[in-house]
Amino acid sequence: MNCNDFVELVTEFLDGTLSEGDERRFIEHLARCSGCETYLDQFRQTIAATGELAPDSISSDARGNLLSAFRDWQRGA
């Protein structure tokens, strides 16, 4: 598993919906990649701060700000 695969599976991992094989590969990647470990920790902190991770649980302004920040991050801004 590479980091892109890991990022794609984070929500399923946290929801406990990964297949057994995917969960094993996810955890193996996590054990050797400090960047993904940090990413998962940040994801957990975000969920803890917002109470849940659902698009309808935040205001449209907050959602827009998060999407904008994510787009900037993806472009390396």
C-alpha positions as CSV (number, residue, x, y, z in Angstrom):
1,M,0.0,0.0,0.0
2,N,1.3,3.5,-0.8
3,C,0.4,6.8,0.9
4,N,-2.3,7.6,-1.7
5,D,-4.0,4.3,-1.1
6,F,-3.8,4.9,2.7
7,V,-5.4,8.4,2.4
8,E,-8.3,6.9,0.3
9,L,-9.0,4.3,3.0
10,V,-8.8,6.4,6.2
11,T,-12.5,7.0,6.6
12,E,-13.3,3.4,6.0
13,F,-10.6,2.4,8.5
14,L,-12.1,4.8,11.1
15,D,-15.6,3.6,10.4
16,G,-14.4,-0.1,10.8
17,T,-15.6,-1.0,7.3
18,L,-12.4,-2.1,5.7
19,S,-12.1,-5.7,4.6
20,E,-9.8,-7.8,6.7
21,G,-7.1,-7.8,4.0
22,D,-7.3,-4.0,3.4
23,E,-7.2,-3.4,7.2
24,R,-4.1,-5.5,7.5
25,R,-2.3,-3.7,4.6
26,F,-3.5,-0.3,6.1
27,I,-2.0,-1.1,9.5
28,E,1.2,-2.5,8.0
29,H,1.6,0.8,6.0
30,L,0.9,2.8,9.2
31,A,3.6,1.0,11.1
32,R,6.3,2.1,8.6
33,C,5.1,5.5,7.5
34,S,5.3,8.4,10.0
35,G,3.7,10.8,7.5
36,C,0.6,8.6,7.3
37,E,0.6,8.2,11.1
38,T,0.5,11.9,11.4
39,Y,-2.2,12.2,8.8
40,L,-4.4,9.6,10.7
41,D,-3.7,11.4,14.0
42,Q,-4.8,14.7,12.5
43,F,-8.0,13.1,11.1
44,R,-8.8,11.7,14.6
45,Q,-8.2,15.1,16.1
46,T,-10.5,16.7,13.6
47,I,-13.2,14.2,14.3
48,A,-12.8,14.8,18.1
49,A,-13.0,18.5,17.6
50,T,-16.1,18.4,15.4
51,G,-17.8,15.5,17.2
52,E,-18.3,13.6,14.0
53,L,-17.2,13.6,10.4
54,A,-20.2,14.2,8.3
55,P,-20.8,16.9,5.6
56,D,-24.1,18.0,7.1
57,S,-22.6,18.5,10.6
58,I,-20.8,21.7,9.8
59,S,-21.9,25.0,8.4
60,S,-21.6,25.8,4.7
61,D,-19.0,28.5,5.5
62,A,-16.9,26.0,7.5
63,R,-17.3,23.4,4.8
64,G,-16.2,25.9,2.1
65,N,-13.2,26.9,4.1
66,L,-12.1,23.3,4.6
67,L,-12.6,22.5,1.0
68,S,-10.6,25.5,0.0
69,A,-7.8,24.7,2.4
70,F,-7.7,21.1,1.1
71,R,-7.5,22.3,-2.5
72,D,-4.6,24.6,-1.7
73,W,-2.9,21.8,0.2
74,Q,-3.2,19.4,-2.8
75,R,-1.7,22.1,-5.1
76,G,1.2,22.5,-2.7
77,A,0.3,26.1,-1.8
